[in-house]
Amino acid sequence: MSAIVCIAAWITAVNCIFDCVVSHAADAQPAAVINQQLSARWKRDHIQPADRCSDRDFVRRVYLDLAGRIPTVQETTEFLNDGRDDRRNRLIDTLLASEDHVQHFADLFDALLMGRTDDSKYAERVKHGWRDYLETAFRENRPWNDVAAEILLARPDDKTQRGAVWFLYERNNQHQAIAESIAPAFFGIRIECAQCHDHMMVDEIKQEHYWGLVAFFNRSKNENTPNGPRVAESAIGGFSEFANLTGESSPNRLAFLQTETIDERRPEKDEKQADSDELYVPASVSDDPRVPKFSRREQFVTNVLQDHPLLARSMVNRLWAILMGRGIVHPYDEIDSIHPPSHPELLDWLSEDFANNGFDVRRLTGMIARSDAYQLDSKRPDDVNDPSTFAWYLERPLTAEQMARSIQLAMRGTFQNDATVVSSFRAQFLDVLPDQVEVPIADALYFSNNEKLIGYIRESKAEGQLMQQLIGEASHRSRANRLIETLFGREATKDEIKAIVKYLKQRQDRMPDAIEQVVWSLLAGAEFRFNH
Amino acid sequence: MQKRFGRQRLTCGSIDHTVHRRLFLQGSMVGGVSSVASFSGLFSIPALADETKKAGKKCILLWLCGAPSQFETWDPKPGTETGGPFAAINTNLPGVQISSLMPKCATIMDKLAVIRSMKTTPSEHFQGIDALTRGATPRPPFTRPILGSVVAEQLGQLDSPVPQFVLLDPCPEGNEFKAFKAGNWAGWLGAEYGPVRAGGSYSIPNIDRLDSISESDHEDREALRSFFSRKYENDHRSAAAASHNAAFNRVKGLMSCAPLFDLENLPESDRDRYGRGAFAQHALQARHLIENGSTFVMVANGMPWDNHVYQHEMHQMLVPELDNVIFQLIADLNERGMLDDTLVIAMGEFGRTPWLNDARGRDHYPNAWSLAMAGAGIQGGVVYGATDPLGFDVIDGEVDQRRLFATIFSALGIDPHAEYNLPGLPTFHRVEDDAEPIREVLA
């Protein structure tokens, strides 16, 4: 049997199984599809998943995942006192509609699409509207395909969209860097390996795709206009040859994987292309750069991006990774033939569902959060080691912004997204979706000796702030209780109270220091550091 | 092994690909953070329980980046049209002369092994550095680990608080060397075998205890943290928390070595003896680190040796400093009884042209050049190989990077031909093609 027939047969088989599982549940409650797909695998592999998590665990987890911070003691109490059966779903909906959610997703996607940087560049991203563009996209829950198209076309037709140019603009005419970041950001693949040769392990990623993606953007050029930064585009040029390792050269056609190569007349050898006004039309916005009649960027957006199967698939897999701790394809941005999905039918279904429902990010996020698997206990069950089973909630470290907000909230009762402690954390904790959790000793040193962090704890002593409240408590025991409740969102155990009381008692002569040290010992521990 | 390669994604492990993702996240912070990243990498794996006591050999690489001239160092051609203005002087080895810019080394030639017949191919810095620090020309997309990483992996004590592979480089600049420094040094061994970078403007962030807490409170506070955090780790059977706690577990040990990285702690008399130049001071620091438990220290100083302009004037400043550094280092190691266990290598990435260019500089020349070694496993008093009377070509005992590395590994008691165990990658050996070590320079 040929390979193609094999695959066709497999697809048919999958669809058949899948139809049976999915068809009825799909409309009623999409989360049910996730439940069915995951539990089918558990059943097949004789896996006993973890128990459903407690309400206490749930409330901390879902605030972190959807609102980017821990809940306050009051928010926790409110949730625990909510007697309604659907209180979890209600909380999910409330959080998804909150401004905190907007900020959290803007943080995540800024790091994922643009990378970490320094304070001055973050300030540029704010100044030139990129941050605002991202926030608006999530606040208005704009369709992801529209957002992707606007970012890659980079031709805003009104001022509110001006930040859309920044994805390309910040990369400063580095066309290879542009291509290498578009591939993971909007297609969930990595193409760097194909720069010098066809990908050695991933057969479908060819060198012509790498240079093709570069070519779609290599006529683009940053321009400072009276309207602000824009990315102009030339109607000519951008033709070159690329050589593979054996020295054979090929033309850089407008090619990308899983799409048809776009026709474009290549100049003859020694033919010099002449630029002329006739090749352009004026921009729809006055003072914006003129637009080539044949625009490679527009070609890319219209003919490659819009109907590309990976556009939906990559976003689904990434949102899954954000909520579930790893992608159905892992790593989440290597959706290729050597990284098979752990649940292929589920990924297919979710991707199709996402595309069919207007690339609705919030709907998909809520769907995953409502699933049983999202609400499992984080304690790994006996005899289960494979995280791709999603048989327990996978811990993940708080991102820099989650950490900064949560510490502010715990210590001072409020938070600011631009507090200095945010920039300190952002410089230390770079990853937002690590492939696996490996804590570097530099992080431990940071917690142990960083002046800004420790100073922040110490200075949280104004009226109503935690240090002041702790000092004001009547006993060490009540200090211990308040600390555990505020920082961990749960009641303290006897052992824990005993340990804290003992620590404080030994330091009666330097009480504020001692309390500060206890706060530190909880903030720097795994229970605070991870979402679980 | 599983864990070690876990992070190295199955893309293809080449230089750019493996570091790209982190660099991307770091954005424009690359320079500032790379030292942290590789620094932390060294310690991010738990101590291996089955780590056995290793041979105890160590290595200092004086990395003469930019490439010094063989004519003004180990292979003078006095009075010839290529020889330049400096004389040659006799040494304590009968019949052997070296440049008059190296009077001190002339007195310890019985301890040195000089190779005068280096013949390599890359003639540009980046490719030269790559080949001469990894021991092979590249085979894209795979990245061979750098010498220090291999030695740290083979001979290092992973549970030691003292970093096993240290790059001391007071100058973070250096053209192609700067670019090379930003790349992937540990290659397929994994980032934990990358160097801790220190020296000059590099420092280890947050290494010092704040004044606001006493040493004993700092320790007790950690004990309290550990109590809570381990409880969580156990309750959750959490690998993530285990990694978190393991990192904190190393804090005290590493903080205790902070003084090792502080030049100010070294005796003034030693500092004067080595000379106050940055390279010399860091060579002294290398000795100090090796004495205190590091396994491999690479001392660089940007890329000062690339003298395309005013070669003679520049070398007249650089070579005497090198001469003194080698002399002091060998003397100190010898006096401390450490020379037999410590290999010292002084080399660059190639040599310099026999002719001068229009700017009175010597250009890149991989065709015939020299280097020197001493200490562990090396036979002192050997001059191996020879060039023709004008220094244009090697006439005896050609040595390329593979033979050189086979020699270095042999001297350190590391099997030069062992195969790497790299699941999913082609077969690689520590040195390829069964290249033979230079028996004549091995003790």
Interface residues (C-beta under 8 A of the other chain):
Chain A: A111 M114 G115 R116 T117 D118 K121 E180 S181 R190 E192 C193 Q195 C196 H197 H199 M200 M201 V202 L245 P331 E334 I338 H339 S378 K379 R380 E395 R396 P397 A427 L430 D431 V432 D435 Q436 V437 E438 V439 P440 I441 A442 D443 A444 L445 Y446 F447 S448 N449 N450 E451 I454 R458 D495 E496 A499 I500 Y503 R507 D513 Q517 V518 W520 S521 L522 A524 G525 A526 E527 R529 F530 H532
Chain B: G6 R7 R9 L10 T11 C12 S14 D16 H17 H20 R21 R22 F24 L25 Q26 G27 S28 M29 V33 V36 A37 F39 S40 G41 F43 S44 P140 P141 I204 P205 N206 I207 D208 R209 L210 S212 I213 D217 H218 D220 R221 E222 L224 R225 F227 F228 S229 K231 Y232 E233 D235 H236 R237 S238 A239 A240 A241 S243 H244 N245 A246 A247 F248 R250 V251 L254 M255
